[in-house]
Amino acid sequence: MKLNKNLVAFTGGGTGGHIYPGLAVADEIKKISQNKNKELSIIWIGCSKGMDKRIVENAAGEDGKPSVDKFYGIPSGKLRRYFSLKNFSDLFRIFAGFVKAYFLLKKTRPCVLFSKGGFVSVPPCLAARLLHIPVYTHECDFTLGLANRINFKSAKIMFVSYGQTKQSLSEQEQKRVVVSGNPVRPVFYSADAKKGKDFLNISSSKPVLLVLGGSSGARQINNLVFENLSWLCEHFTVVHQTGLLNNDKRAEQELKQKYADSYLPYQFIYEQMPDVVAASDVVLSRAGANSIWEAAVLYKPMLLIPLCGSGTRGDQVDNARFFEENRSALVLVGEDATAENMKAKLSLLLEENTRKELSQKLKALIGEQKPALKIAEIVYEETV
């Protein structure tokens, strides 16, 4: 099968963390192709249900043009490490996703498939392997997720965010691994703090605390914020992304009225997020790779409260510990994540010298690297 050198396919989804980094790579690939006067199209294969289609189709690069030219939805089943009756029904969804991905890739003939992970990416990666389409994948966390363990078997190269991830693999596997860092959308590198404050309509001189729990929100973080809200609003201007799953808009508005300009709740911020992060003085967040790296490339002091427990494989804890061990973030894990402990950590971050020290540590740790560009340059070679 002759491949189309003017077409690149992406896959991944299920959460924003499996989409936004991929979009960052897509933006960089398009910029490279434009600089080389090459007409290049990008398609995305994601979940037929959920947020994937909306996020991908609304994404735009720095030039305002769509990051992706066409979105294709396929059925997706979840791969579970534990027994569940849903595993049986999801096998049919996975097979249906594979069939649809196979015929889609056979018809469109992209010259390369880039996977950002998530359960939906497994069928396209397997289909691409059978069709002899080169596969590249990226793992953002310290340990490989189940989807990427499977995708790695089909991959020509796997990119990883941390050198320790590569070292944990066999010597033979390491030959197909490139340490790249975690891709961040190009707009973060040109983020404007003034634009962020204008969007938020902030006039106070208090430090800005940006609270993030991922695109869906984080009930634990939301509750900790509400428990401490009087103290927080006394010392910070609190910008609180409550999450798309949080539908209690009435309560949000009541709190906004009570605390006036000191409490600014938003269900979700996308287009303005780079400028909002740039405008913040402290970021309180989960420890998903996407959230961490978007704040880290802007050298923002962070208090991380990673998701942990039986519902997770511990990847967020590993991510948080990496930055904590490199003295570039403060962390609260498990039972330590109490309202009182959060107040104590944030009290430290009220000190300008503490914030400055964390920012300097972040800059020394990640430097001025642009992971999305590094990945894009390697993937782009398949189009030449």
N, C-alpha and C positions, 0 to 999 in steps of 0.2 A: 504494500500500500504506500503510495507516494504521499508524503506529508506536506501540508500547507505551511510554508516558511513564513507566511504573513499572519499566522493565527496562533495565539497562545491561549491555553485553557488553564483555568484556576478551579480548585475545588476546596471545600471546607465550609463549616457552618455549625449551626446548633446554638452557638453563643457568639456574642460580639468578639470575644477573645479569639475565636477561630476565623473571624472575618476581617476585622480592622487591620491586623498585620498583613494579611494577604492583599488587601487594598493598597497598603503602603508600597508593597512590592510592585503591584500592577501600575501604580502611578509612576514609579521610577522606571519601569520598563518602557512605558509610553514616552517618558521624557527622553530616554536614550534613543528610541526609534525616531523621534522627531528631530533630535540633533543630528541623526545620520540620514535624514530625509527618507526614511523608510515608512511605508504605510503598514501599520501593524494593528490588528484587531485583537481584542481580548474578550473571551467568554468566561462565564462562571457557572459551575455546576454546584448547586446547593440543595438544601431541603425544600421540598415542595410545600411544606407547612412551616409555620413559625416566622421568625423575624428575618431570615436570610434574604428573601427577595426584596423586602422594603429597604434594608440597609444597603445592599449592593446597588440597587437601581437608583438610590438617592445619593450615592457617593460621587464626589467630584474631585478632581485634582486641583492644583494651585491655579491653573488657568481657567477653572470653572467648568471645564468639559468633563463629561462622565468618565469615571475611572474604568468602567466595564461597558462593553458595547452590547452584550446580550446575556441575560440570566436564564438558565435552564434549571427547573426544579425536578428532582427525582425523589422517589420514596426512600425513607431512611428508617432503619431500625437501630436500636441501641445495643451495644455490645456490653454485657454485664459480666462482672467477675464473680457474681454470686448467683445462687439459684433463684429463678423467678419464672412463673408461668408465661410472662411476657416474652421471655427468651424464645419460646417456640413460635409465637405469632410474629415476632420481629425477624425471625429467620426468613419468612416469606417476603417481608418488606425489604430486607437486605438483598435477597435474590432479585426482586423486582427492580430495585435500584441498580443492581449490576446489569441487568438486561437493558434497561433504559440507557444507562451510561455507555454501555458497549456500542449500541447502535448509534447513539449520539456522536461518540468519538469517531466511529467508523465513517459516519456521514460528513462530519466537519473536518476531520483529519488534522488536528492541531499538531504543530511540530514539537510541542512540549506540554506536559501537564505539571503545574505547580500545586502542591497540596499544603494547606495550612492546618490540616488535622480535623478532628471531630469525626463522629461516626459516619456522617454522610460521605466522607472522603474515601472510605475504604473501597466501595464498589468501583468508583472511577479509576482509582489507582490500579486495581486488579485488571480492569478492562483495558487500561492503557498498556499495561505489561503484556497482555495477550496480543494487543495490536502493534506491539513494538514501538510505542510512543514513549520517549524518554520521560521518566518521572523524577521530580525533585520534591522533597518534602521538608518541612521545618518543625522542630520541636522547641517550644518556648520554655518549657519547665525543666527542672533539674533531672527528673526521671522521665523516661519515655511513657507516654500514655498508651493504652491498649491499641488504639487506632494507629498510632505511629509505629508501634512494634510490628504491626501487620504491614503497614505501608512501606516500612524500611526494606522489606523483602523485595519490593518492586522498584525501589528507588535507585537511581544512578548516583545521587548524592543526597544526604540528609544534612540540613543545616541545624545547628544547635545554638542556644543562647549562651551556654556556659562551657568553659573548658573541662570542668569536672564531669559533665555529661559524656563528653567524648572519651575521657579516661576510664569511665565505668564500663565501656564496651570492649569487646575482644580486639586483639591486634588486627585481625583481618577486617573486622567491621569498621575500625577507625580509618581505614583507607578510603572509605566512602563517606566520611563525615567532615564537615567544615564548620568551624566555630565562627559564628557571624554576629552574635548578639540577637536581640529581639527586634523585628522590624517595627518602626514607628512612622506614621504618616508624615510625608515631607513638610506639611503645613506646621507641624510642631516646631520645626527648626527656624521658622520665620514668625513664630507667634509673637503677638504684641500685647504687652501688659496693659497699656493704655486702652486699647480696643476692648480688652476683657473687662476693665473697670467701667468703661462706657456702656457695654452691654448689660452689666450687672447694676449700673446706675449707683456705683459706690462713691461716696464722698467722704466717708469717715476715715480717720487716720489709724484706726485700729488694725492690727494684722488680719489678713483674710485667711480663714480656715475653709478649705475646700473638702467636703465630705463626699466620698465616692464608694459605692457598693457594687459596681458593675452595672451593666445595662438594665438588669432586672431588679437591681436593688439588693440590699442585705438587711434583713430584719434585725439581726444582732446589732449591727452598727447603728441602724436607725433608732433602736431602743436605747442604746447607750447615749446617743446624742440627745434624745428627748429627756432622759433622766438628768442630764447635765446642762440642759439648754439655758437656764437662767445664768449659770456661771459662764458658759461659753459665750453668750451674747454680751455679757459684761466685759469680756476681755477680747473677743474676736468679732469680726463680721463673718457670720457663718453662711457659707454658700453650700446648700445641702441638696445633692442629687439623690432623691428618695427612691428612684427606680420605676420602671414602666409598670411593674406589677403592683405598685402602691396606688390604690384608687381613692384614698381618703383625702380628697382635695379640700373638703370642708375644714377638716382639722388643720391642714397645712395653712389655709388662709387665716384661720383663727390665731394660729401661732405667729404668723407673719404680722398680723395686726397688733398682737400683744407686744412683740419685740421690735416692731417697726423696721427700720433699715438694718438692724443687726442680724435678722434672720431672713434668708432668701432661699426658699425651697423651689426646686425644679424637679419634675419627674425625670427628665432626661435632657441632656445637652449634647449635641453632636457637632454641628457646624462651628459653633463658637467655642468648643471645648479647648482647643489649643490656646486661644487667647485667655480663656478663663483660668487655665492652669498657670499660664505665664503671670497672671495677675495675683495669684495666690501666694501667701507666705508660708503656709503649712498645708500639707495634704494628708487627710485621714482616710485610709483606704483599706479594702481587702488587699490580698497579696497575689492576685492574678497577674500573670506576666505582663499583660497589656497595660493595666493600670499603673503598675510599678514603673515600667520603662517609659511611658509617656510623661510621668513626673520626673523620672531620673534624667532624661535627656535635657530637661530644663533645669536640672540641679535643684529640685525643690525638696526641702526637708520633709520627711514622711514619718507618720506613725502608722504602722501596718498592723492590722488585726486579721490574720489569715483564717480562711475557712478551714476547720479541722473536725475530726470526728469520724464516725462510721460511714458517712455519706461521701467521703473524699479519700483519695489515695495519699493525701498528705503533700501534694505538690505545692500548695500555697505556703505551707509551713516551711518547706525547703527553700522556696523563693525568698521568704521573709528572713530566714536565718542567714542566707548568703549576704544580704545587705546589712544585717545586724552585725555579723562577724567581721565585715569590712568597715564597721563603724560609720555607715552611711545612712542608717535609718534606725528609728526606735520601734520596738515590737512588743505586742501583747498577744500571748497565745493561750488558748483554752481557758482554764479557770482563772488565769491572770487577767483576762479581758473583762474587768469590772468597771463600773462607773467611776469608782474612787481611783482606781489605777489609771484609767484613761485621763482623768483630771490631773493626776500627778505628772504623767508624761507630757501632757499638753502645757502644763505649767513650765516645764523645762524649755519647751519650744517657744514660750513667750519671750525668752531671753534671746536677744538679737545675736549675741556671740555664739550661742548654741546652734542657731539656724545657720549662721555663717560657716561654722565648723562642719556641719553635716553637708552643706552645699559643696564645700571644698573637697570633702572626702568622695562625694559622688563624682565630681569632675575628675579626680585622680583615678577613680575606679573604672569609669566607662569612657573617659576622654571625650573626643569629639567625633567618634565613629558614627557612621550612618548605616546600620545593619541592612535596611531595606535596599540601599544603593549597592552594597556589597553583594547581596543575593541577586539583585536584578542584573548586575553585570555578568554574573556567571550563567544565569538562566538565559539571558539574551543571546549568548553565544550559540544556542541551539537554533536560533532563527537565521543565522548567517549562512 
